[in-house]
């Protein structure tokens, strides 16, 4: 007895007999069974019974469907079209058990789709029951929403108040989305309760926030190390677009969480980087394609628009520059601690001024009012900013919090006894400015060459956000513009007035902008990560220039995403009369030089720029702007000296070594393996399964309506799928109509597959078959470390001149054609099956042929084992 059927575990293979019990390998794992609990299944090599065509074809289809989906996730119930690089990432992750990968795709390539695809495929393969998604707090709601809307995967967002010693939160919830900022702190026994359960998969979004270097571990890294060391998860996936942040030790520490057997931050990187293909994948926009091999992205258009100060603005800027220079001179005579605080104040004021007069005026007013009450509050703010710096959290939410703190710290700490007099002068000059030239230049652009376009604006500060929002609504009508920031509200008046405080939720603002209900969206960095704004917009204006160029790349990623139909037009506003404008000019020239250097060393330099920027800390760029000399004639030499090593030989080597070693998708190499299948290819199987269950169905345009068979009914499955609830097989239609979407992982489809796979039918004769076909399942005889799916199904067809190997993705369309024959033919008994000797000889030759072609299948099994699963012979008229 080799193949057996168990009422609970389904089909399995007997591995051994021990102590009167059978050791059986099922899809869900190895079980020890009483022989009375299983019954033998037919052997396809010497079938004892020839069955009508439909049940054998349906079972063969179920085998092929499960096989191809377990590898690629191609039949996952996603309401968005799946791309080749996403299927390839899913395949790489599913090839090894446990899965431990760093997925470092470029911004906008669909990380949540890749994650949902992997989750769905693992569920469909019975490899996943419990999973945890850890993300920045600002992205948790989006993860929950997208998994639900796109994959019908329901999750619970972790809230500390629901996690008590008596609530058993972690035991009761099997799919959780949680904030890394929250989980990292072990409050009220949280970690003991969390570590009492074991996860099948943990996903960490924006994993570059896990820092560990020579200076120590952050709380976030310590938490993740604790979770991994306690073996609280089997599989672990990290997502980040900037995996290397300039420190080899930090990068290797991140990889060591995934594969401590391959990486050690205490050793040098040279010999360790050769292991990267086993742990890291990265795809970039320039290489990804659709299923036809057509590239999906076109290069962005990046340009600069100049603006100049008015006379009043020039007077204010000149006076402010003197104030900052005098403040620096005063700070030079202070103690180290006081000097740091003074420089923090001056830098904050300079950054605010580089955004708008409105932004710095608000801070100057408050600073003047609160100058004598500053001491206690100043220390608190210093501690908060220091904690942000220590954690190295550069998420959009953290950036918004830091911006608020910088506005507050600019109001504190006196820079000399006469600072109040200087502040009074600055406030007076700021109040004279009624119209800001920056905003006027934006209005010229929007009314001129950008007329009729939707436009996304980015600014760092809420005061500038309010200034621009008011201007847009005045010029184009109330409601023409909306906003996104980290607080969910905006004070439209200056000074703030609660009667003019406008609340807007981030999700609602994004929805209205994407659907074209509003023409303009003004955002702080809160929209710089994890939100799509490209559906009706291809134009972005940087209202102010962030002092970290990485922010500009993240901003552009909101529009330059899959689904964008136009070349993204990015406009940066620059004032060449300011030190900040001149620094940006120098920086752009430097970045152009680095791009040229990368172009000489690598094939895809544009893909590398984000990584090069990530190699430098945000503090490096901030010092460039804050410490730059004000005299133009000195600036160029000073800048060259400060950036001598930025993007230099070491950076090129690091990026070259990293990208040169990672795994990446190449359509030309993978085209022959990609399954050209989608959800409509599931419909013939489900129709056959309904017929076998004596159920009629109504077939519409990509839908099936039917009464659910009794054997398929369980919790979560409707009693019928008809009318508006007819089962849909088209992703776009399901997204539009919200009909239930068929797919592997959808409960009803899984029940149908399980039922049909449990049928003991292995042999039949079929009309219009070009030659006899044998179906084989290939699995790994070694089970302690699975490499690849549970099994891979292939077919061997004996043609007129030679044998043909059929991959699972090729078997599905072949079998779909055969089940389309008339029911009367498919359900008829086989009148004259071939002789046993002919079948045995054919199956022996077919097995030998498959064995000779194993290398072509590129299996990752350590000891491949081939088992026959079905045999299809042509009916008498077509038999050879």
Secondary structure, DSSP 8 states (H G I E B T S, - for coil): --EEEETTTEEEEEEEEETTEEEEEETTEEEEEEGGGEEE---STT-S----HHHHHHHHHHHHHHHHHHHH-TTB--SS---HHHHHHHHHHHTBSS-EEEE---TTS-HHHHHHHHHHHHHHTT--S-EEEEE-HHHHHHHHHHHHHHH----EE--GGG--TTT-HHHH-SEEEEEHHHHTS--TTHHHHHTTS-EEEEEEESGGG--EETTEE-HHHHHHHHHHHTT-EEEEEEE-S----S-HHHHHHHHHHH-TTT--TTS-STTTGGGGGGTEE---TTT-B-TTS-B-----EEEEEE----HHHHHHHHHHHHHHHHHHHHHTTS-HHHHHHHHHHHHHHHHHHHH-HHHHHHHHHHHHHHGGG-HHHHHHHHHHHHHHHHHT--SHHHHHHHHHHHHHHTT-S-SSTTHHHHHHHHHHHHHH--S-HHHHHHHHHHHTTTTT--EEEE-S-HHHHHHHHHHHHHHH-TTSEEEE-SSSEEE-SSS--GGGEEE--HHHHHHHHHTTSSSEEEE-GGGSSS----SS--EEEESS--SSHHHHHHHHTTTSSTT--S--EEEEEE-TTSHHHHHHHHHHHHHHHHHHHHHHH-S-HHHHHHHHHHTS-HHHHHHHHHH--S-HHHHHHHHHHHTSSTTSHHHHHHHHHHHHHSB---HHHHTTTS----THHHHHHHHHHHHHTT--EEE-SSEEEEE--GGG--TT--SEE-GGG-EE--HHHHHHH---B--BTSHHHHHHHHHHHTS---EEEETT-SS-EEEEEEEES--SS-BS-S-EEEEEEE-SSSEEEE-HHHHHHHHHHHTTS-HHHHTS--SS---HHHHHHHHHHHHHHHHHTHHHHT---SSEEEEEEEEEEE-TTT--
